[in-house]
């Protein structure tokens, strides 16, 4: 696609994000502490669905030229479908036909649609727990999805809320996103979380290192081609520094490690890793207090890494964690 089409595509993605935020506002969740969970999780579901479609079409020519890739897959036998899943890259979610966005769209007028929506996302989380789950310092796995509809207090409005989400997600395919590179993802991610960034003053926001600053730090650290290196951030936040240095090194030539006390930041970092083709590093993402319970170790000693980057929350009072 040419640059104009790429620009138009980027605008479509931003409009989708805005529309999801509009839905949250319409149901009383605008600027709510749970808004970021809804936005990031349903956006992640959209990405996983369309990534699956993209990889399936790469794997099977007949599916690529079919009028409906979903119907082509639904027509497969159980053995054919299992064989297809084996052909897909390891960074692609394992989805069943019942998980497809198109399936939810077809069933949106079913009774208790909110329950079906939540159950679908939770089943995807269970099916992909080993690959896509972030861990806590105590080794508890944090699943991909919450029961999103339950953030709406009025139970009578939950079906309509989930229908509104599905009708926005289905409007266009985001498969073209998987032909894009780091700069596109960085801009998209910055836009996605801009309302949850302290620099913008949001009540539930957290600190975010600007893309330009991260790029300068990466240019200083990465001087030439390296292979099979490790990168660590002990206060990773949403991962801007990690994504930038991983891009400078080459996403396929490095492994990311991180820890951050914030549940929200760890969830955003997971989304950032998925966007930037770093799914293989998700098991190394730890949510927990780095000062009190540093997770990454080599035996009894703290682990060593080839690169360490950090932009810690300098205004935070760390006196409770001082070591005598």
LOSERO-103510 format. One line per 2 residues: number of its first residue (from 0); their letters; for each residue x, y, z of N, C-alpha, C. Coordinates in nm, 3 decimals. Atoms other than C-alpha are relative to their C-alpha. Layout:
NUM) A) X,Y,Z,X,Y,Z,X,Y,Z  ...
***
This chain:
0) XX) 0.084,-0.119,0.000,0.000,0.000,0.000,0.088,0.125,0.000  -0.080,-0.121,0.003,0.118,0.355,-0.062,-0.014,0.075,0.132
2) XX) -0.005,-0.070,-0.128,0.188,0.609,0.209,-0.135,0.061,0.035  0.131,-0.058,-0.027,-0.152,0.777,0.168,-0.093,-0.103,0.061
4) XX) 0.084,0.106,-0.054,-0.328,0.447,0.226,0.042,-0.037,0.142  -0.049,0.027,-0.135,-0.105,0.381,0.527,-0.050,0.107,0.097
6) XX) 0.047,-0.111,-0.084,-0.199,0.724,0.662,-0.149,-0.015,0.028  0.144,0.020,-0.018,-0.568,0.657,0.604,-0.027,-0.115,0.096
8) XX) 0.017,0.115,-0.088,-0.532,0.321,0.777,0.027,0.039,0.145  -0.031,-0.048,-0.135,-0.366,0.483,1.078,-0.113,0.084,0.057
10) XX) 0.113,-0.082,-0.045,-0.653,0.730,1.094,-0.120,-0.086,0.038  0.110,0.091,-0.033,-0.905,0.445,1.090,0.020,-0.063,0.138
12) XX) -0.030,0.059,-0.131,-0.731,0.286,1.388,-0.027,0.102,0.111  0.024,-0.104,-0.100,-0.740,0.616,1.578,-0.149,0.026,0.018
14) XX) 0.145,-0.020,-0.009,-1.109,0.659,1.495,-0.065,-0.115,0.077  0.052,0.114,-0.076,-1.174,0.309,1.631,0.023,0.021,0.149
16) XX) -0.032,-0.025,-0.140,-0.998,0.397,1.957,-0.093,0.108,0.057  0.089,-0.107,-0.045,-1.200,0.720,1.981,-0.143,-0.049,0.017
18) XX) 0.138,0.051,-0.009,-1.526,0.535,1.915,-0.017,-0.089,0.123  0.007,0.084,-0.120,-1.449,0.284,2.191,-0.006,0.086,0.126
20) XX) 0.006,-0.092,-0.114,-1.383,0.570,2.431,-0.136,0.067,0.008  0.134,-0.059,0.003,-1.712,0.724,2.318,-0.104,-0.094,0.058
22) XX) 0.092,0.099,-0.057,-1.896,0.402,2.404,0.013,-0.003,0.152  -0.021,-0.002,-0.145,-1.739,0.402,2.749,-0.067,0.122,0.063
24) XX) 0.061,-0.122,-0.053,-1.852,0.762,2.802,-0.152,-0.011,0.000  0.146,0.012,0.011,-2.206,0.681,2.685,-0.059,-0.090,0.108
26) XX) 0.048,0.092,-0.104,-2.232,0.408,2.948,0.057,0.033,0.138  -0.042,-0.048,-0.131,-2.092,0.615,3.233,0.138,-0.040,0.043
28) XX) -0.133,0.048,-0.034,-1.736,0.486,3.214,0.111,0.092,-0.052  -0.101,-0.093,0.049,-1.561,0.787,3.060,0.084,0.053,0.115
30) XX) -0.095,-0.046,-0.102,-1.249,0.887,3.259,-0.018,-0.075,0.132  0.016,0.088,-0.116,-1.333,0.602,3.496,0.126,-0.084,0.015
32) XX) -0.119,0.080,-0.023,-1.063,0.391,3.655,0.003,-0.129,-0.080  0.007,0.124,0.078,-1.183,0.092,3.451,0.002,0.024,-0.151
34) XX) 0.008,-0.028,0.144,-1.194,0.270,3.115,0.120,-0.057,-0.075  -0.118,0.048,0.071,-0.836,0.182,3.023,-0.004,-0.151,-0.018
36) XX) 0.011,0.146,0.014,-0.909,-0.187,3.089,-0.090,-0.036,-0.117  0.094,0.028,0.109,-1.205,-0.184,2.853,0.064,0.031,-0.135
38) XX) -0.057,-0.042,0.128,-1.027,0.009,2.578,0.113,-0.093,-0.043  -0.115,0.082,0.038,-0.705,-0.190,2.586,-0.038,-0.145,-0.025
40) XX) 0.034,0.141,0.015,-0.872,-0.529,2.622,-0.083,-0.026,-0.125  0.078,0.024,0.122,-1.129,-0.494,2.344,0.084,0.031,-0.124
42) XX) -0.092,-0.027,0.110,-0.862,-0.339,2.121,0.093,-0.119,-0.021  -0.085,0.118,0.009,-0.639,-0.635,2.200,-0.075,-0.117,-0.064
44) XX) 0.082,0.105,0.062,-0.922,-0.874,2.110,-0.008,0.022,-0.151  0.004,-0.032,0.143,-0.956,-0.696,1.775,0.132,-0.036,-0.067
46) XX) -0.132,0.031,0.056,-0.581,-0.729,1.714,0.020,-0.151,-0.012  -0.020,0.145,0.001,-0.579,-1.099,1.803,-0.085,-0.067,-0.108
48) XX) 0.089,0.054,0.103,-0.876,-1.173,1.577,0.057,0.026,-0.139  -0.048,-0.037,0.133,-0.727,-0.986,1.282,0.140,-0.053,-0.029
50) XX) -0.130,0.066,0.016,-0.376,-1.121,1.341,-0.020,-0.146,-0.041  0.033,0.139,0.035,-0.525,-1.471,1.327,-0.042,-0.007,-0.147
52) XX) 0.044,-0.003,0.140,-0.696,-1.383,0.999,0.118,0.020,-0.094  -0.117,-0.031,0.084,-0.374,-1.239,0.856,0.089,-0.123,-0.016
54) XX) -0.090,0.115,0.005,-0.165,-1.545,0.944,-0.065,-0.120,-0.071  0.070,0.109,0.069,-0.430,-1.792,0.824,0.006,0.020,-0.151
56) XX) -0.004,-0.031,0.144,-0.439,-1.619,0.486,0.141,-0.016,-0.056  -0.137,0.024,0.044,-0.060,-1.635,0.468,0.027,-0.149,-0.013
58) XX) -0.027,0.144,-0.004,-0.071,-2.007,0.543,-0.076,-0.078,-0.106  0.086,0.076,0.092,-0.354,-2.116,0.311,-0.054,0.094,-0.108
60) XX) 0.038,-0.088,0.111,-0.403,-1.956,-0.030,-0.151,0.002,-0.021  0.144,0.008,0.024,-0.762,-2.080,-0.062,-0.079,0.087,0.098
62) XX) 0.066,-0.085,-0.099,-0.858,-1.899,0.256,0.020,0.147,-0.034  -0.032,-0.139,0.035,-0.688,-1.581,0.137,-0.092,0.055,-0.108
64) XX) 0.082,-0.048,0.112,-0.903,-1.563,-0.176,-0.149,-0.027,0.022  0.140,0.031,-0.030,-1.226,-1.683,-0.013,-0.077,0.128,0.032
66) XX) 0.084,-0.116,-0.030,-1.516,-1.442,0.022,-0.005,0.026,0.150  0.001,-0.011,-0.146,-1.521,-1.511,0.396,0.100,-0.099,0.058
68) XX) -0.100,0.090,-0.059,-1.214,-1.649,0.572,-0.061,-0.076,0.118  0.062,0.066,-0.115,-1.430,-1.726,0.876,-0.080,-0.123,-0.044
70) XX) 0.080,0.113,0.047,-1.669,-1.946,0.678,0.088,-0.112,-0.054  -0.093,0.102,0.049,-1.376,-2.123,0.513,0.053,-0.086,0.113
72) XX) -0.052,0.073,-0.115,-1.239,-2.218,0.852,-0.108,-0.081,0.071  0.110,0.073,-0.063,-1.577,-2.317,0.991,-0.036,-0.127,-0.076
74) XX) 0.031,0.117,0.083,-1.613,-2.562,0.701,0.104,-0.111,0.014  -0.105,0.100,-0.016,-1.294,-2.746,0.801,-0.042,-0.110,0.097
76) XX) 0.017,0.107,-0.099,-1.296,-3.080,0.978,0.084,0.033,0.122  -0.076,-0.022,-0.122,-1.159,-3.096,1.330,0.149,-0.024,-0.022
78) XX) -0.141,0.030,0.027,-0.835,-3.254,1.208,0.064,0.106,-0.089  -0.052,-0.106,0.088,-0.793,-2.996,0.931,0.028,0.127,0.079
80) XX) -0.017,-0.122,-0.079,-0.837,-2.716,1.181,0.120,-0.012,0.093  -0.116,0.021,-0.087,-0.584,-2.865,1.422,0.130,0.013,-0.079
82) XX) -0.119,-0.010,0.085,-0.334,-2.894,1.137,0.028,0.145,-0.036  -0.016,-0.142,0.029,-0.396,-2.531,1.046,0.066,0.072,0.117
84) XX) -0.056,-0.067,-0.117,-0.322,-2.416,1.401,0.148,-0.031,0.018  -0.141,0.039,-0.010,0.007,-2.607,1.392,0.087,0.078,-0.098
86) XX) -0.075,-0.072,0.103,0.112,-2.408,1.083,0.019,0.148,0.033  -0.004,-0.142,-0.030,0.059,-2.068,1.242,0.121,0.035,0.087
88) XX) -0.113,-0.043,-0.084,0.345,-1.868,1.401,-0.036,-0.006,0.149  0.023,0.016,-0.144,0.386,-1.909,1.776,-0.050,0.128,0.066
90) XX) 0.047,-0.126,-0.058,0.304,-1.540,1.833,-0.145,0.031,-0.038  0.141,-0.016,0.039,-0.049,-1.591,1.696,-0.088,-0.072,0.101
92) XX) 0.092,0.062,-0.096,-0.335,-1.658,1.936,-0.068,-0.122,-0.060  0.074,0.120,0.039,-0.501,-1.998,1.922,-0.149,0.030,0.016
94) XX) 0.142,-0.033,-0.002,-0.861,-1.917,1.828,-0.084,-0.112,-0.058  0.099,0.092,0.054,-1.162,-2.138,1.772,-0.104,0.082,-0.077
96) XX) 0.102,-0.077,0.074,-1.443,-2.041,1.530,-0.097,0.076,0.089  0.090,-0.071,-0.092,-1.662,-1.949,1.828,0.063,0.128,0.055
98) XX) -0.070,-0.118,-0.050,-1.398,-1.691,1.921,0.001,0.115,-0.100  -0.014,-0.101,0.104,-1.412,-1.503,1.591,-0.092,0.119,0.027
100) XX) 0.080,-0.121,-0.011,-1.534,-1.145,1.596,-0.127,-0.011,-0.084  0.117,0.016,0.086,-1.767,-1.230,1.307,-0.106,-0.088,0.065
102) XX) 0.096,0.087,-0.070,-1.927,-1.503,1.519,-0.077,0.078,0.106  0.068,-0.085,-0.098,-2.000,-1.257,1.799,-0.096,0.097,-0.067
104) XX) 0.086,-0.093,0.075,-2.139,-1.013,1.544,-0.130,-0.068,-0.042  0.118,0.075,0.043,-2.376,-1.280,1.412,-0.094,-0.031,0.117
106) XX) 0.080,0.041,-0.117,-2.494,-1.362,1.766,-0.037,0.117,0.091  0.015,-0.115,-0.089,-2.526,-1.007,1.899,-0.143,0.020,0.050
108) XX) 0.139,-0.014,-0.045,-2.907,-1.028,1.926,-0.046,-0.117,0.086  0.033,0.111,-0.090,-2.895,-1.347,2.131,-0.028,0.051,0.141
110) XX) 0.019,-0.037,-0.142,-3.030,-1.328,2.487,0.132,-0.013,0.077  -0.121,0.003,-0.084,-2.759,-1.258,2.746,0.127,0.012,-0.084
112) XX) -0.116,-0.016,0.087,-2.518,-1.137,2.479,0.124,0.042,0.078  -0.115,-0.044,-0.080,-2.297,-0.971,2.741,0.073,-0.119,0.060
114) XX) -0.063,0.120,-0.055,-2.236,-1.308,2.904,0.076,-0.076,-0.108  -0.068,0.066,0.111,-2.151,-1.461,2.566,0.129,0.073,-0.036
116) XX) -0.117,-0.082,0.031,-1.911,-1.174,2.495,0.111,-0.024,0.103  -0.098,0.020,-0.107,-1.738,-1.209,2.832,0.055,-0.142,-0.001
118) XX) -0.043,0.140,0.002,-1.728,-1.588,2.812,0.097,-0.027,-0.115  -0.087,0.018,0.117,-1.570,-1.569,2.466,0.140,0.052,0.029
120) XX) -0.131,-0.058,-0.029,-1.291,-1.338,2.578,0.074,-0.079,0.108  -0.063,0.078,-0.106,-1.227,-1.540,2.891,0.050,-0.135,-0.052
122) XX) -0.043,0.127,0.057,-1.209,-1.862,2.690,0.126,0.018,-0.084  -0.123,-0.031,0.075,-0.953,-1.702,2.458,0.117,0.013,0.097
124) XX) -0.107,-0.016,-0.100,-0.752,-1.606,2.767,0.047,-0.135,0.053  -0.035,0.133,-0.052,-0.763,-1.963,2.899,0.077,-0.080,-0.105
126) XX) -0.064,0.076,0.108,-0.669,-2.114,2.561,0.143,0.046,-0.026  -0.130,-0.058,0.033,-0.367,-1.882,2.534,0.077,0.044,0.124
128) XX) -0.056,-0.040,-0.128,-0.267,-1.858,2.899,0.152,-0.012,0.006  -0.144,0.024,-0.011,0.084,-1.999,2.858,0.082,0.104,-0.077
130) XX) -0.076,-0.091,0.086,0.187,-1.752,2.587,-0.021,0.147,0.036  0.035,-0.142,-0.010,0.007,-1.427,2.666,-0.020,0.050,0.143
132) XX) 0.024,-0.043,-0.138,-0.012,-1.414,3.048,0.123,0.065,0.061  -0.101,-0.065,-0.085,0.191,-1.166,3.251,-0.008,-0.064,0.138
134) XX) -0.003,0.059,-0.134,0.299,-1.294,3.595,0.024,0.106,0.107  -0.034,-0.083,-0.115,0.313,-1.136,3.939,0.131,-0.053,0.060
136) XX) -0.124,0.042,-0.067,0.620,-1.156,4.162,-0.019,-0.133,0.074  0.029,0.127,-0.065,0.446,-1.452,4.331,-0.039,-0.109,-0.097
138) XX) 0.025,0.096,0.108,0.406,-1.634,3.997,-0.148,-0.026,-0.029  0.140,0.007,0.039,0.031,-1.576,3.971,-0.015,0.057,-0.141
140) XX) 0.017,-0.047,0.137,-0.064,-1.547,3.605,-0.118,0.097,-0.009  0.104,-0.101,0.021,-0.263,-1.238,3.506,-0.060,-0.024,-0.138
142) XX) 0.058,0.036,0.130,-0.507,-1.338,3.230,-0.016,0.119,-0.093  0.014,-0.103,0.103,-0.560,-1.147,2.909,-0.121,0.090,0.021
144) XX) 0.125,-0.074,0.002,-0.920,-1.043,2.964,-0.076,-0.012,0.132  0.098,-0.001,-0.109,-1.156,-0.942,3.243,-0.139,-0.027,-0.060
146) XX) 0.138,0.004,0.047,-1.533,-0.982,3.223,-0.043,0.145,-0.023  0.007,-0.142,0.033,-1.559,-0.650,3.045,-0.138,0.059,0.028
148) XX) 0.134,-0.057,-0.016,-1.937,-0.608,3.060,-0.031,0.034,0.146  0.031,-0.020,-0.141,-1.932,-0.620,3.440,0.049,0.135,0.053
150) XX) -0.036,-0.137,-0.039,-1.771,-0.276,3.450,-0.120,0.094,-0.013  0.125,-0.077,0.010,-2.118,-0.146,3.352,-0.088,-0.038,0.119
152) XX) 0.072,0.029,-0.124,-2.306,-0.118,3.682,-0.143,-0.046,-0.026  0.139,0.033,0.032,-2.657,-0.132,3.532,-0.005,-0.127,-0.084
154) XX) -0.001,0.128,0.071,-2.705,-0.497,3.436,-0.089,0.002,-0.123  0.092,-0.004,0.114,-2.989,-0.407,3.198,0.065,0.063,-0.123
156) XX) -0.067,-0.067,0.112,-2.743,-0.211,2.980,0.122,-0.076,-0.052  -0.124,0.070,0.037,-2.466,-0.469,2.952,-0.006,-0.059,-0.140
158) XX) 0.012,0.056,0.135,-2.598,-0.642,2.639,0.022,0.108,-0.105  -0.013,-0.111,0.096,-2.627,-0.309,2.457,0.143,0.052,-0.005
160) XX) -0.140,-0.044,-0.007,-2.280,-0.208,2.574,0.090,-0.091,-0.084  -0.083,0.094,0.075,-2.123,-0.523,2.431,-0.034,0.001,-0.149
162) XX) 0.038,-0.013,0.141,-2.323,-0.492,2.108,0.066,0.122,-0.063  -0.061,-0.123,0.052,-2.196,-0.137,2.065,0.149,-0.022,-0.028
164) XX) -0.142,0.029,0.019,-1.837,-0.257,2.107,0.022,-0.086,-0.124  -0.017,0.092,0.114,-1.873,-0.544,1.858,-0.029,0.071,-0.132
166) XX) 0.034,-0.069,0.124,-2.037,-0.318,1.600,0.105,0.102,-0.042  -0.115,-0.085,0.036,-1.738,-0.084,1.615,0.117,-0.086,-0.047
168) XX) -0.116,0.084,0.034,-1.477,-0.362,1.604,-0.013,-0.064,-0.138  0.021,0.074,0.125,-1.634,-0.528,1.298,0.009,0.089,-0.123
170) XX) 0.014,-0.093,0.112,-1.634,-0.216,1.079,0.108,-0.014,-0.106  -0.107,0.016,0.099,-1.298,-0.282,0.913,0.102,-0.099,0.052
172) XX) -0.106,0.093,-0.037,-1.014,-0.530,0.909,0.128,0.077,0.032  -0.128,-0.061,-0.038,-0.694,-0.430,1.088,0.119,-0.085,-0.043
174) XX) -0.108,0.089,0.043,-0.488,-0.694,0.906,0.121,0.076,-0.053  -0.112,-0.078,0.056,-0.279,-0.425,0.736,0.098,0.046,0.108
176) XX) -0.088,-0.043,-0.109,-0.139,-0.332,1.077,0.121,-0.091,0.013  -0.107,0.098,-0.019,0.074,-0.646,1.067,0.105,0.006,-0.110
178) XX) -0.104,-0.028,0.099,0.267,-0.517,0.766,0.078,0.125,0.040  -0.061,-0.125,-0.042,0.370,-0.206,0.959,0.124,-0.023,0.085
180) XX) -0.125,0.006,-0.075,0.690,-0.126,1.146,-0.011,0.080,0.131  -0.005,-0.056,-0.136,0.795,0.017,1.482,-0.057,0.141,0.009
182) XX) 0.045,-0.138,-0.010,0.729,0.385,1.409,-0.152,0.010,-0.002  0.146,0.002,0.005,0.368,0.310,1.319,-0.057,-0.045,0.134
184) XX) 0.050,0.053,-0.127,0.318,0.104,1.635,0.023,0.098,0.114  -0.031,-0.095,-0.107,0.487,0.364,1.855,-0.101,0.116,0.001
186) XX) 0.097,-0.108,0.012,0.259,0.639,1.724,-0.139,-0.046,0.043  0.131,0.056,-0.036,-0.048,0.418,1.759,-0.011,-0.020,0.150
188) XX) 0.004,0.028,-0.144,0.040,0.313,2.114,-0.007,0.130,0.079  0.001,-0.129,-0.067,0.108,0.672,2.216,-0.141,0.060,-0.003
190) XX) 0.137,-0.050,0.013,-0.237,0.767,2.085,-0.096,-0.079,0.088  0.089,0.088,-0.077,-0.403,0.470,2.254,0.000,0.035,0.148
192) XX) -0.009,-0.020,-0.145,-0.277,0.556,2.603,0.009,0.147,0.040  -0.023,-0.141,-0.031,-0.265,0.936,2.579,-0.088,0.052,0.113
194) XX) 0.088,-0.045,-0.107,-0.561,0.979,2.813,0.034,-0.063,0.135  -0.039,0.067,-0.125,-0.394,0.755,3.072,0.144,0.035,0.036
196) XX) -0.137,-0.046,-0.017,-0.066,0.950,3.075,-0.002,0.121,0.093  0.002,-0.109,-0.098,0.012,1.181,3.370,0.030,0.135,-0.061
198) XX) -0.030,-0.127,0.063,0.151,1.444,3.136,-0.127,0.067,-0.051  0.127,-0.055,0.046,-0.206,1.487,3.013,-0.098,0.022,0.114
200) XX) 0.078,-0.038,-0.115,-0.339,1.519,3.364,-0.115,-0.089,0.037  0.111,0.089,-0.032,-0.578,1.226,3.372,0.010,-0.052,0.143
202) XX) 0.002,0.044,-0.140,-0.684,1.116,3.719,0.061,-0.138,0.017  -0.046,0.139,-0.013,-0.600,0.752,3.651,0.122,-0.025,-0.089
204) XX) -0.113,0.012,0.092,-0.292,0.820,3.437,0.128,-0.039,0.073  -0.132,0.033,-0.054,0.065,0.707,3.485,0.106,0.060,-0.091
206) XX) -0.106,-0.061,0.077,0.400,0.830,3.365,0.032,-0.079,-0.126  -0.027,0.059,0.130,0.499,0.765,3.007,0.120,0.073,-0.060
208) XX) -0.118,-0.060,0.061,0.839,0.824,2.844,-0.030,0.031,-0.147  0.030,-0.035,0.140,0.794,1.015,2.515,0.084,-0.081,-0.098
210) XX) -0.064,0.078,0.105,0.884,0.828,2.198,0.134,0.062,-0.041  -0.123,-0.067,0.045,1.146,1.090,2.100,0.114,-0.021,0.099
212) XX) -0.102,0.021,-0.103,1.332,1.054,2.431,0.051,-0.144,-0.006  -0.039,0.141,0.008,1.331,0.675,2.403,0.090,-0.026,-0.120
214) XX) -0.081,0.018,0.121,1.473,0.696,2.050,0.143,0.048,0.022  -0.134,-0.054,-0.027,1.767,0.911,2.167,0.079,-0.096,0.090
216) XX) -0.068,0.093,-0.091,1.849,0.672,2.452,0.043,-0.127,-0.073  -0.034,0.121,0.076,1.842,0.375,2.215,0.117,0.023,-0.093
218) XX) -0.110,-0.033,0.092,2.072,0.548,1.968,0.133,0.006,0.074  -0.122,-0.007,-0.080,2.324,0.606,2.247,0.047,-0.139,0.039
220) XX) -0.035,0.132,-0.053,2.313,0.248,2.374,0.038,-0.102,-0.107  -0.019,0.104,0.103,2.301,0.044,2.053,0.089,0.056,-0.111
222) XX) -0.099,-0.055,0.093,2.613,0.107,1.845,0.016,-0.082,-0.127  -0.018,0.086,0.117,2.613,-0.186,1.605,-0.087,-0.123,0.010
224) XX) 0.082,0.120,0.003,2.460,-0.520,1.518,0.040,-0.095,0.113  -0.021,0.099,-0.105,2.422,-0.761,1.810,-0.100,-0.113,-0.019
226) XX) 0.084,0.118,0.019,2.261,-1.103,1.842,-0.027,-0.067,0.134  0.038,0.077,-0.120,2.073,-1.292,2.116,0.036,0.072,0.130
228) XX) -0.030,-0.079,-0.120,2.097,-1.017,2.377,-0.126,0.016,0.085  0.110,-0.021,-0.093,1.882,-0.943,2.681,-0.009,0.148,0.037
230) XX) 0.026,-0.140,-0.035,1.724,-0.609,2.773,-0.093,0.002,0.121  0.077,-0.002,-0.125,1.588,-0.522,3.118,-0.036,0.142,0.039
232) XX) 0.043,-0.126,-0.058,1.387,-0.238,3.268,-0.067,-0.031,0.133  0.055,0.030,-0.133,1.324,-0.252,3.646,-0.121,0.084,0.037
234) XX) 0.120,-0.083,-0.023,1.053,0.017,3.627,-0.061,0.028,-0.137  0.026,-0.002,0.144,0.919,-0.059,3.282,-0.117,0.087,-0.042
236) XX) 0.117,-0.074,0.042,0.589,0.125,3.286,-0.068,-0.071,-0.116  0.066,0.060,0.117,0.415,0.071,2.953,0.098,-0.045,-0.107
238) XX) -0.101,0.064,0.084,0.744,-0.021,2.789,0.057,0.081,-0.113  -0.050,-0.082,0.111,0.837,0.273,2.568,0.150,-0.017,-0.021
240) XX) -0.145,0.015,0.012,1.209,0.244,2.644,0.035,-0.139,-0.053  -0.028,0.137,0.043,1.205,-0.133,2.597,-0.032,-0.020,-0.148
242) XX) 0.036,0.016,0.141,1.025,-0.114,2.262,0.101,0.070,-0.090  -0.093,-0.077,0.082,1.264,0.150,2.133,0.134,-0.071,-0.014
244) XX) -0.130,0.067,0.008,1.582,-0.037,2.222,-0.013,-0.135,-0.070  0.022,0.127,0.071,1.434,-0.366,2.098,-0.002,0.024,-0.150
246) XX) 0.002,-0.032,0.143,1.369,-0.200,1.764,0.140,0.033,-0.050  -0.137,-0.035,0.040,1.724,-0.058,1.754,0.087,-0.125,-0.014
248) XX) -0.076,0.126,0.006,1.866,-0.405,1.821,-0.054,-0.090,-0.109  0.069,0.095,0.088,1.610,-0.595,1.614,-0.086,-0.090,0.087
250) XX) 0.091,0.073,-0.088,1.302,-0.752,1.770,0.031,-0.149,0.006  -0.028,0.143,0.004,1.408,-1.099,1.661,0.138,-0.034,0.057
252) XX) -0.135,0.024,-0.051,1.759,-1.057,1.806,0.014,0.030,0.150  -0.009,-0.030,-0.143,1.670,-0.972,2.166,-0.119,-0.059,0.076
254) XX) 0.106,0.046,-0.089,1.464,-1.088,2.462,-0.017,0.105,0.110  0.033,-0.105,-0.095,1.288,-0.844,2.693,-0.029,-0.060,0.138
256) XX) 0.033,0.033,-0.139,1.273,-0.867,3.074,-0.042,0.129,0.069  0.042,-0.123,-0.069,1.091,-0.624,3.301,-0.070,-0.032,0.131
258) XX) 0.082,0.007,-0.121,0.925,-0.559,3.633,-0.055,0.139,0.026  0.062,-0.128,-0.036,0.686,-0.285,3.743,-0.109,-0.027,0.102
260) XX) 0.096,0.022,-0.107,0.469,-0.248,4.050,-0.145,0.019,-0.045  0.134,-0.037,0.044,0.171,-0.117,3.854,-0.068,-0.110,-0.082
262) XX) 0.078,0.096,0.078,-0.095,-0.361,3.734,-0.037,0.059,-0.136  0.040,-0.065,0.125,-0.209,-0.110,3.474,0.116,0.006,-0.098
264) XX) -0.116,-0.010,0.089,0.138,-0.049,3.333,0.039,-0.136,-0.056  -0.036,0.134,0.047,0.206,-0.422,3.312,-0.096,-0.048,-0.109
266) XX) 0.097,0.036,0.103,-0.115,-0.472,3.112,0.026,0.077,-0.129  -0.032,-0.080,0.118,-0.023,-0.187,2.878,0.127,-0.049,-0.067
268) XX) -0.124,0.054,0.055,0.326,-0.331,2.837,-0.027,-0.127,-0.080  0.034,0.122,0.074,0.178,-0.664,2.732,-0.056,0.036,-0.138
270) XX) 0.056,-0.043,0.128,-0.025,-0.489,2.461,0.110,0.054,-0.090  -0.111,-0.056,0.077,0.288,-0.302,2.351,0.088,-0.110,-0.059
272) XX) -0.080,0.113,0.049,0.482,-0.629,2.320,-0.071,-0.072,-0.115  0.076,0.066,0.106,0.204,-0.784,2.111,0.003,0.083,-0.127
274) XX) -0.006,-0.089,0.116,0.196,-0.481,1.882,0.135,-0.008,-0.070  -0.136,-0.010,0.054,0.573,-0.488,1.836,0.067,-0.135,-0.027
276) XX) -0.053,0.132,0.038,0.613,-0.859,1.757,0.101,-0.053,0.101  -0.088,0.047,-0.107,0.773,-0.937,2.093,-0.076,-0.091,0.096
278) XX) 0.081,0.090,-0.082,0.521,-1.193,2.216,0.086,-0.100,0.077  -0.086,0.099,-0.066,0.806,-1.432,2.299,0.054,0.049,0.134
280) XX) -0.051,-0.054,-0.126,0.905,-1.197,2.584,-0.107,0.018,0.107  0.106,-0.023,-0.099,0.565,-1.177,2.757,0.019,-0.081,0.128
282) XX) -0.021,0.074,-0.125,0.649,-1.457,3.006,0.105,0.062,0.093  -0.103,-0.065,-0.080,0.936,-1.236,3.128,-0.047,0.132,0.061
284) XX) 0.055,-0.125,-0.052,0.707,-0.946,3.222,-0.062,-0.027,0.137  0.041,0.025,-0.139,0.657,-0.931,3.599,-0.065,0.124,0.059
286) XX) 0.066,-0.108,-0.074,0.411,-0.719,3.792,0.031,-0.018,0.148  -0.038,0.010,-0.141,0.555,-0.652,4.136,0.099,0.108,0.038
288) XX) -0.090,-0.101,-0.055,0.775,-0.434,4.356,0.145,-0.041,-0.023  -0.137,0.037,0.035,1.125,-0.445,4.207,0.096,0.020,0.115
290) XX) -0.092,-0.029,-0.110,1.293,-0.290,4.511,-0.012,-0.105,0.111  0.022,0.092,-0.112,1.137,-0.524,4.765,0.011,-0.147,-0.043
292) XX) 0.000,0.139,0.047,1.097,-0.840,4.556,0.048,-0.009,-0.145  -0.050,0.012,0.138,1.323,-0.836,4.248,-0.015,-0.144,-0.048
294) XX) 0.039,0.134,0.045,1.205,-1.132,4.041,0.108,-0.071,-0.080  -0.091,0.064,0.095,1.468,-1.195,3.776,0.134,-0.029,0.067
296) XX) -0.122,0.041,-0.070,1.755,-1.393,3.928,0.071,-0.111,-0.075  -0.083,0.111,0.048,2.037,-1.626,3.833,0.044,-0.076,0.123
298) XX) -0.024,0.067,-0.127,2.029,-1.872,4.118,-0.042,0.091,0.113  0.030,-0.088,-0.114,2.047,-1.671,4.440,0.036,0.145,-0.028
300) XX) -0.047,-0.134,0.033,2.197,-1.367,4.266,-0.095,0.068,-0.099  0.077,-0.074,0.099,2.026,-1.092,4.070,0.053,-0.030,-0.140
302) XX) -0.040,0.029,0.138,2.029,-1.166,3.699,0.073,0.119,-0.061  -0.070,-0.104,0.075,2.260,-0.972,3.469,-0.053,0.003,-0.143
304) XX) 0.057,-0.019,0.133,2.153,-0.831,3.133,0.097,0.078,-0.088  -0.088,-0.071,0.094,2.323,-0.698,2.822,-0.030,0.149,-0.003
306) XX) 0.041,-0.141,-0.001,2.124,-0.373,2.833,-0.101,0.020,0.113  0.097,-0.038,-0.102,1.942,-0.204,3.120,-0.041,0.145,-0.026
308) XX) 0.054,-0.135,0.019,1.718,0.098,3.064,-0.105,0.026,0.108  0.100,-0.030,-0.102,1.494,0.280,3.309,-0.030,0.150,0.004
310) XX) 0.042,-0.136,-0.030,1.298,0.597,3.366,-0.089,-0.009,0.123  0.078,0.026,-0.122,1.192,0.546,3.729,-0.084,0.121,0.041
312) XX) 0.084,-0.111,-0.050,0.922,0.756,3.903,0.076,0.078,0.107  -0.092,-0.069,-0.091,1.166,1.003,4.059,-0.071,0.071,0.115
314) XX) 0.072,-0.073,-0.105,0.897,1.183,4.261,-0.056,-0.093,0.108  0.054,0.095,-0.097,0.797,0.865,4.444,0.088,-0.007,0.125
316) XX) -0.073,0.015,-0.126,0.895,0.833,4.811,0.031,-0.149,0.020  -0.041,0.139,-0.012,1.095,0.510,4.835,0.048,-0.035,0.142
318) XX) -0.057,0.019,-0.134,1.175,0.544,5.207,-0.046,-0.130,0.066  0.049,0.125,-0.060,0.961,0.243,5.298,0.078,-0.122,-0.047
320) XX) -0.070,0.114,0.057,1.187,0.025,5.087,0.152,0.012,0.012  -0.144,-0.013,-0.021,1.530,0.146,5.200,0.052,-0.122,0.073
322) XX) -0.065,0.114,-0.066,1.767,-0.130,5.302,0.105,0.054,0.097  -0.097,-0.049,-0.100,1.960,-0.068,5.624,0.138,-0.057,-0.027
***
